[in-house]
Amino acid sequence: MGRRLLEWLELFGDAFREIRVHPLRSMLTLSGIVFGAASMVSMISLAGAVQRLASDDLKAIGLPRSFSFQDRAPQPDAVGAMAQRHPGLRMMDMQALASLEGVESVHGFNRAFMLTVGPVGRRNIDIEGVDAGYLELRNMQIVAGRSLRPLDILNSAPVAVVGQELVRDLFGAASPIGQTIKLNGKKFLVVGVVGPIEITFIPADFSFTARRIYIPYSYLTRYNRSPGRVDATIVTARPDVDFGTVFAAGVRVVRNRHGGAEDFRIENDAAEVLSDLAMADGILDGWNVVMFTIGGITLLVGGIGLFSVLLISVRERVREIGIRKALGADEGDILRLFLSESLTLAGLGAGIGVGAGMGLLIITELIVAKFGRVYTIPVNVPALIIAVVFSLLAGIIFGWYPARRAARLDPIEAISTM
């Protein structure tokens, strides 16, 4: 094994010397393999980064582990005393859902539309009554002050978190924290400012989430609804439990509590997110196939170029081959000589191509950063391995015939060839 390894090292050394003798021809031969490896590494890595960004964005704007119950009045054809006694969702339903095994959180939600008066201006604004932790659940960042707390919800406190895009209209240049606003004549203390849902890749505008005011849902339940009524209940399952089991248990509990009354609508938010993720994955998987095919075709073209150059090399070195055979080299020695040259060219092309692909990813990150976005594009390791393996396979496959042809030359005819 040691002798064979030394023999191959010597052969690769000869191959490098041959490459240095014909640098221009060698670089032209490498170009196809370089472009193929670079395109495969860069494009598949870019597609993987886009896939990750799209997945993160879909999870940010959706609720990947949640389902909800939306309140609605009983249908006109509702019959029976039980149906009439359950006119919509109640806070008691939330308590029953929170006691289920595997439930991480249950959030109440109410909607309202109110005239808002601030120290500077007034506007008609959408009001959302939310629970403690709801803003964080929707990936909305508190940019000043604080979010709503459990004690605010428990006391139905008149406190508000104002959307960032409303601050200038309602408060001018002054800080809103600690000031009061009036919602339909009722004073609310501003305790925080919230920014919009932030996404990085999907071309959607969620700035409307920062043009709303968020107050405790319990306040609207107490003063703007019938006793204990909520517009919606959002249930989130723990990450370590089966979502389907929690979903089925939640639906069963609410249906049993409402005695068959059709006074709520079930929305499987997690299923919607999974559907969107599957669609995005399908599109990007198709992109990967296209990029893989382009890279493979480029490597094929590079392999054909390698094949042509090696045939030329064999014709140029016929006399050398004859002398080697006359000195005792057998067909296997000649075969390994030209295969080592082919593999050296393919390996160099793969190495340069992988480096070029990584360089393209860095350039892409720098270009995107110029537009105010910071993207990290990690190198797709499987794509890198495939690019190297395919390049070496191209070296073996397209180098085999020229090497075999050289190995079968008759030594006497080869020496006599001028």
C-alpha positions as CSV (number, residue, x, y, z in Angstrom):
1,M,0.0,0.0,0.0
2,G,2.8,2.4,0.9
3,R,4.6,1.7,-2.4
4,R,1.3,2.2,-4.4
5,L,0.7,5.5,-2.6
6,L,4.1,6.8,-3.4
7,E,3.6,5.7,-7.0
8,W,0.4,7.7,-7.2
9,L,2.0,10.7,-5.6
10,E,4.8,10.6,-8.2
11,L,2.2,10.3,-10.9
12,F,0.3,13.4,-9.6
13,G,3.6,15.2,-9.5
14,D,4.2,14.3,-13.2
15,A,0.7,15.6,-13.9
16,F,1.4,18.9,-12.3
17,R,4.5,19.3,-14.3
18,E,2.6,18.6,-17.5
19,I,0.0,21.2,-16.5
20,R,2.7,23.8,-15.9
21,V,4.2,23.0,-19.4
22,H,0.8,23.9,-21.0
23,P,-0.7,26.5,-18.7
24,L,-3.1,28.1,-21.2
25,R,-4.4,24.8,-22.4
26,S,-4.8,23.5,-18.9
27,M,-6.7,26.7,-17.8
28,L,-9.1,26.4,-20.7
29,T,-9.6,22.8,-19.9
30,L,-10.4,23.6,-16.3
31,S,-12.9,26.4,-17.1
32,G,-15.8,24.1,-17.8
33,I,-15.3,22.2,-14.6
34,V,-14.7,25.4,-12.6
35,F,-18.0,26.9,-13.9
36,G,-19.9,23.8,-13.2
37,A,-18.7,23.3,-9.7
38,A,-19.1,27.1,-8.9
39,S,-22.6,27.2,-10.2
40,M,-23.6,24.1,-8.4
41,V,-22.2,25.3,-5.0
42,S,-23.4,28.9,-5.3
43,M,-26.9,28.4,-6.8
44,I,-27.9,25.5,-4.5
45,S,-26.5,27.3,-1.5
46,L,-28.5,30.4,-2.5
47,A,-31.6,28.3,-3.0
48,G,-31.1,26.8,0.5
49,A,-30.7,30.2,2.1
50,V,-33.8,31.5,0.3
51,Q,-35.7,28.4,1.5
52,R,-34.6,29.1,5.1
53,L,-35.6,32.7,4.9
54,A,-39.0,31.9,3.4
55,S,-39.6,29.3,6.1
56,D,-38.6,31.8,8.8
57,D,-40.9,34.5,7.3
58,L,-43.9,32.1,7.0
59,K,-43.4,31.1,10.6
60,A,-43.1,34.7,11.7
61,I,-46.3,35.8,10.0
62,G,-48.2,32.6,10.9
63,L,-48.7,30.5,14.0
64,P,-47.0,27.2,13.3
65,R,-48.1,25.5,16.5
66,S,-51.5,27.2,17.0
67,F,-55.2,26.8,16.3
68,S,-58.0,29.2,17.1
69,F,-61.7,29.4,17.7
70,Q,-63.5,32.4,16.1
71,D,-66.7,33.6,17.8
72,R,-69.9,33.8,15.8
73,A,-73.6,33.9,16.7
74,P,-75.7,30.7,16.5
75,Q,-77.0,30.0,13.0
76,P,-80.6,31.0,12.3
77,D,-81.7,27.4,12.2
78,A,-80.3,26.6,15.6
79,V,-82.8,24.7,17.7
80,G,-82.9,23.5,21.2
81,A,-82.3,25.1,24.6
82,M,-78.7,24.1,24.6
83,A,-77.9,25.9,21.4
84,Q,-79.7,29.0,22.6
85,R,-77.8,29.1,25.9
86,H,-74.4,29.2,24.2
87,P,-74.3,32.5,22.1
88,G,-70.5,32.6,21.4
89,L,-67.1,32.0,23.0
90,R,-66.6,32.7,26.7
91,M,-63.6,33.2,28.9
92,M,-64.6,29.9,30.6
93,D,-63.8,28.2,27.3
94,M,-60.3,29.6,27.5
95,Q,-59.9,28.2,31.0
96,A,-61.0,24.8,29.9
97,L,-58.6,24.9,27.0
98,A,-55.7,26.0,29.2
99,S,-56.1,22.9,31.4
100,L,-55.6,20.5,28.5
101,E,-52.4,18.4,28.4
102,G,-49.8,19.7,26.0
103,V,-51.2,23.3,25.8
104,E,-48.5,25.9,26.1
105,S,-50.7,29.0,26.1
106,V,-54.2,30.3,25.5
107,H,-54.7,33.9,24.3
108,G,-58.0,35.8,24.3
109,F,-58.6,38.3,21.5
110,N,-61.1,41.0,20.9
111,R,-61.6,43.6,18.1
112,A,-62.9,47.1,18.2
113,F,-62.9,50.3,16.1
114,M,-62.6,53.5,18.1
115,L,-62.0,57.2,17.8
116,T,-58.6,57.8,19.4
117,V,-57.5,61.2,20.7
118,G,-53.9,61.9,21.6
119,P,-52.1,65.0,22.9
120,V,-51.6,66.1,19.3
121,G,-54.1,64.6,17.0
122,R,-57.1,62.2,16.6
123,R,-57.8,59.3,14.3
124,N,-60.2,56.5,13.8
125,I,-58.1,53.5,14.6
126,D,-58.5,49.7,14.8
127,I,-58.2,48.5,18.4
128,E,-57.1,45.0,19.2
129,G,-57.8,43.6,22.6
130,V,-55.0,41.1,23.2
131,D,-53.7,38.9,25.9
132,A,-50.3,39.1,27.7
133,G,-47.7,37.5,25.4
134,Y,-49.8,37.9,22.2
135,L,-47.5,40.5,20.7
136,E,-44.5,38.3,21.3
137,L,-46.4,35.3,19.8
138,R,-46.9,37.3,16.6
139,N,-43.2,38.2,16.5
140,M,-43.8,41.9,17.1
141,Q,-41.0,43.8,18.8
142,I,-41.6,46.3,21.7
143,V,-39.4,49.3,20.6
144,A,-40.2,51.5,23.7
145,G,-41.7,50.9,27.1
146,R,-43.1,47.5,27.8
147,S,-45.7,45.0,26.6
148,L,-49.0,44.1,28.2
149,R,-48.6,42.0,31.4
150,P,-50.7,39.3,33.0
151,L,-51.7,41.8,35.8
152,D,-53.0,44.2,33.1
153,I,-55.2,41.5,31.8
154,L,-56.4,40.3,35.2
155,N,-57.4,43.9,36.3
156,S,-58.8,44.8,32.9
157,A,-56.5,47.8,33.2
158,P,-56.9,50.9,30.9
159,V,-53.4,50.6,29.5
160,A,-52.3,50.6,25.8
161,V,-49.4,49.7,23.6
162,V,-49.4,52.0,20.6
163,G,-48.3,51.0,17.1
164,Q,-45.0,52.6,16.1
165,E,-46.5,54.3,13.0
166,L,-49.2,56.1,15.1
167,V,-46.7,57.8,17.4
168,R,-46.0,60.9,15.3
169,D,-49.7,61.4,14.5
170,L,-50.9,61.2,18.1
171,F,-47.9,62.5,20.0
172,G,-45.8,64.5,17.6
173,A,-42.1,64.5,18.6
174,A,-42.8,63.7,22.2
175,S,-42.3,60.3,23.8
176,P,-45.6,58.5,24.1
177,I,-44.6,56.5,27.2
178,G,-46.4,57.6,30.3
179,Q,-48.9,59.8,28.3
180,T,-52.6,59.2,28.0
181,I,-54.9,58.8,25.0
182,K,-58.6,58.7,24.9
183,L,-60.4,55.7,23.3
184,N,-64.0,56.8,22.8
185,G,-63.7,59.2,25.8
186,K,-62.0,56.7,28.1
187,K,-58.4,57.5,29.2
188,F,-55.7,54.9,28.6
189,L,-52.1,55.1,29.9
190,V,-49.6,54.4,27.1
191,V,-47.1,51.8,28.5
192,G,-45.3,50.8,25.3
193,V,-44.7,51.2,21.5
194,V,-44.7,48.2,19.2
195,G,-43.1,47.8,15.8
196,P,-44.7,45.8,12.9
197,I,-44.2,42.2,12.2
198,E,-40.7,42.0,10.6
199,I,-40.0,39.7,7.7
200,T,-36.9,39.6,5.6
201,F,-37.7,37.8,2.3
202,I,-41.4,37.5,1.5
203,P,-42.5,40.7,-0.4
204,A,-45.4,41.5,1.9
205,D,-46.2,44.7,3.8
206,F,-47.1,44.2,7.5
207,S,-46.8,47.8,8.5
208,F,-50.6,47.8,9.2
209,T,-49.8,45.9,12.4
210,A,-48.0,49.1,13.6
211,R,-51.0,51.3,12.9
212,R,-53.1,49.7,15.6
213,I,-53.5,50.1,19.3
214,Y,-53.3,47.1,21.6
215,I,-55.2,47.0,24.9
216,P,-56.1,44.2,27.3
217,Y,-58.7,42.0,25.8
218,S,-60.4,41.7,29.2
219,Y,-61.2,45.4,29.1
220,L,-63.2,45.0,26.0
221,T,-64.8,41.8,27.4
222,R,-65.9,43.7,30.5
223,Y,-67.0,47.0,29.0
224,N,-67.8,46.4,25.3
225,R,-69.1,42.8,25.2
226,S,-71.7,40.7,26.9
227,P,-70.3,39.3,30.2
228,G,-67.4,37.0,29.6
229,R,-67.6,37.1,25.8
230,V,-64.4,37.0,23.6
231,D,-64.1,37.3,19.8
232,A,-61.4,34.6,19.5
233,T,-59.3,32.2,21.4
234,I,-55.8,31.2,20.2
235,V,-54.4,28.0,21.5
236,T,-50.7,27.1,21.1
237,A,-49.3,23.6,21.6
238,R,-46.0,22.9,23.3
239,P,-43.2,22.0,20.9
240,D,-42.6,18.6,22.5
241,V,-46.2,17.3,22.0
242,D,-48.1,16.0,19.0
243,F,-50.0,19.0,17.6
244,G,-52.7,16.9,16.1
245,T,-53.5,15.4,19.5
246,V,-53.8,18.8,21.2
247,F,-55.9,20.1,18.3
248,A,-58.4,17.2,18.5
249,A,-58.6,17.5,22.2
250,G,-59.2,21.3,22.0
251,V,-62.0,20.9,19.4
252,R,-63.6,18.2,21.4
253,V,-63.6,20.2,24.6
254,V,-65.2,23.3,23.1
255,R,-67.8,21.4,21.2
256,N,-68.8,19.5,24.3
257,R,-69.0,22.8,26.3
258,H,-71.3,24.3,23.6
259,G,-73.6,21.4,23.4
260,G,-73.6,21.3,19.6
261,A,-74.2,25.0,19.1
262,E,-72.6,26.3,15.9
263,D,-71.5,29.5,17.5
264,F,-67.8,29.3,16.7
265,R,-65.5,28.6,13.8
266,I,-62.3,26.6,14.0
267,E,-59.2,27.7,12.2
268,N,-56.2,25.5,12.0
269,D,-53.4,28.1,11.8
270,A,-50.7,25.5,11.9
271,A,-52.1,23.7,8.9
272,E,-52.1,26.9,6.9
273,V,-48.5,27.6,7.8
274,L,-47.5,24.0,6.9
275,S,-49.4,24.3,3.6
276,D,-47.5,27.6,2.8
277,L,-44.2,26.0,3.8
278,A,-44.9,23.0,1.6
279,M,-45.7,25.2,-1.4
280,A,-42.5,27.3,-0.8
281,D,-40.5,24.1,-0.4
282,G,-41.9,22.7,-3.6
283,I,-41.0,25.8,-5.6
284,L,-37.5,26.0,-4.2
285,D,-37.0,22.2,-4.6
286,G,-37.8,22.8,-8.3
287,W,-35.3,25.6,-8.3
288,N,-32.7,23.2,-6.9
289,V,-33.4,20.7,-9.6
290,V,-32.9,23.3,-12.3
291,M,-29.7,24.6,-10.7
292,F,-28.4,21.0,-10.2
293,T,-29.2,20.3,-13.9
294,I,-27.4,23.4,-15.1
295,G,-24.3,22.6,-13.0
296,G,-24.4,19.0,-14.2
297,I,-24.5,20.0,-17.8
298,T,-21.7,22.5,-17.3
299,L,-19.6,19.7,-15.7
300,L,-20.5,17.5,-18.7
301,V,-19.2,20.2,-21.1
302,G,-16.1,20.5,-19.0
303,G,-15.6,16.7,-19.1
304,I,-15.9,16.8,-22.9
305,G,-13.2,19.5,-23.0
306,L,-11.0,17.4,-20.7
307,F,-11.6,14.4,-23.0
308,S,-10.4,16.4,-26.1
309,V,-7.3,17.8,-24.4
310,L,-6.2,14.4,-23.2
311,L,-6.6,12.9,-26.7
312,I,-4.4,15.7,-27.9
313,S,-1.9,15.0,-25.1
314,V,-1.8,11.3,-26.0
315,R,-1.0,12.2,-29.6
316,E,1.7,14.6,-28.5
317,R,3.3,12.1,-26.2
318,V,3.3,9.0,-28.3
319,R,7.1,8.8,-28.4
320,E,7.3,9.3,-24.6
321,I,4.8,6.4,-24.2
322,G,6.9,4.2,-26.5
323,I,10.1,5.0,-24.5
324,R,8.3,4.3,-21.2
325,K,7.1,0.9,-22.5
326,A,10.5,0.1,-23.8
327,L,12.0,0.7,-20.3
328,G,9.5,-1.7,-18.7
329,A,6.3,0.2,-18.2
330,D,3.2,-1.9,-18.7
331,E,-0.3,-0.9,-19.8
332,G,-1.4,-0.3,-16.2
333,D,1.5,2.2,-15.7
334,I,0.5,4.2,-18.8
335,L,-3.2,4.0,-17.9
336,R,-2.5,5.4,-14.4
337,L,-0.2,8.1,-15.9
338,F,-2.9,9.7,-18.0
339,L,-5.7,9.0,-15.5
340,S,-3.7,10.9,-12.8
341,E,-3.4,13.8,-15.2
342,S,-7.1,13.7,-15.8
343,L,-7.9,13.5,-12.1
344,T,-5.5,16.3,-11.3
345,L,-7.2,18.6,-13.8
346,A,-10.6,17.6,-12.5
347,G,-9.5,18.1,-8.9
348,L,-8.0,21.5,-9.6
349,G,-11.2,22.5,-11.4
350,A,-13.3,21.3,-8.5
351,G,-11.2,23.1,-5.9
352,I,-11.2,26.4,-7.9
353,G,-14.9,26.0,-8.7
354,V,-15.8,25.5,-5.0
355,G,-13.7,28.5,-4.0
356,A,-15.4,30.6,-6.8
357,G,-18.8,29.5,-5.6
358,M,-18.1,30.6,-2.0
359,G,-16.8,33.9,-3.4
360,L,-20.0,34.4,-5.3
361,L,-22.0,33.8,-2.1
362,I,-19.9,36.5,-0.3
363,I,-20.4,38.9,-3.2
364,T,-24.1,38.3,-3.1
365,E,-24.2,39.0,0.7
366,L,-22.2,42.3,0.1
367,I,-24.6,43.4,-2.7
368,V,-27.7,42.7,-0.6
369,A,-26.1,44.6,2.3
370,K,-25.8,47.6,0.1
371,F,-29.7,47.7,0.0
372,G,-30.0,47.6,3.8
373,R,-30.6,43.9,4.2
374,V,-28.3,41.5,6.0
375,Y,-28.5,38.0,4.7
376,T,-26.2,35.1,5.7
377,I,-25.9,32.5,3.0
378,P,-24.3,29.4,4.4
379,V,-22.5,27.0,2.0
380,N,-24.6,24.0,1.2
381,V,-22.3,21.2,2.2
382,P,-24.1,18.4,0.3
383,A,-23.9,20.6,-2.9
384,L,-20.2,21.1,-2.2
385,I,-19.6,17.4,-1.9
386,I,-21.6,16.6,-5.0
387,A,-19.7,19.2,-7.0
388,V,-16.4,17.7,-6.0
389,V,-17.5,14.1,-6.6
390,F,-19.1,14.9,-10.0
391,S,-15.9,16.7,-11.0
392,L,-13.7,13.7,-10.1
393,L,-16.2,11.4,-11.8
394,A,-15.9,13.5,-14.9
395,G,-12.1,13.2,-14.7
396,I,-12.3,9.4,-14.5
397,I,-15.0,8.9,-17.1
398,F,-13.7,11.3,-19.7
399,G,-10.1,10.4,-19.0
400,W,-10.5,6.7,-19.2
401,Y,-10.7,6.4,-23.0
402,P,-7.6,8.5,-23.8
403,A,-5.7,6.8,-21.0
404,R,-6.7,3.4,-22.3
405,R,-5.8,4.3,-25.9
406,A,-2.4,5.4,-24.7
407,A,-1.9,2.2,-22.7
408,R,-2.6,0.0,-25.8
409,L,-0.1,1.7,-28.1
410,D,2.5,-0.6,-29.6
411,P,5.9,0.5,-28.2
412,I,7.8,-0.1,-31.4
413,E,5.4,2.0,-33.5
414,A,5.3,4.6,-30.7
415,I,9.1,5.0,-30.6
416,S,9.3,5.2,-34.4
417,T,6.6,7.9,-34.5
418,M,8.2,11.4,-35.1
